[in-house]
Amino acid sequence: MEQKKTTGHSLTLCDREKLTLTGVTDVDAFNEEEITVITDFGELTVKGELLHVEALDLECGSMQITGKVTALFYTQHREGGGLFGRLFHG
C-alpha cells in the first residue's frame, strides 16, 4: 500500500472574515453557509455566512475563503472516497 506524504497544515483567520489554509488536498463541498475541505490532517468544515472561495491551488495545497466565519471543526478523514465508499464504509 502506498504511503501518503503529508505536507503540513495551517490555518489563519483574520477578523473572522478571511481564512487562509495550507495543506489542502481537496474540496468536498461548498456553498455560502458551509465549506468542507480535505486536508492532510482530516476533514475541515467551515461554517458561516456568505462564504466564498477566493483562491484555490491544489498543487500548492493553499486556499483562501472570505465571508463571516462562525465555526471551524475537524473530523477524521473518511477513507473510501466518493458516494459509494461512504455508503458502504460508513
Protein Blocks (a to p, Z undefined) as FASTA:
>chain_A
ZZdddebjadddehhlaccdehiabdfbdcfkbccdddfkbccddddehiacfbdcfkno
pacdedjdfbdcdddddehiajklmmmnZZ
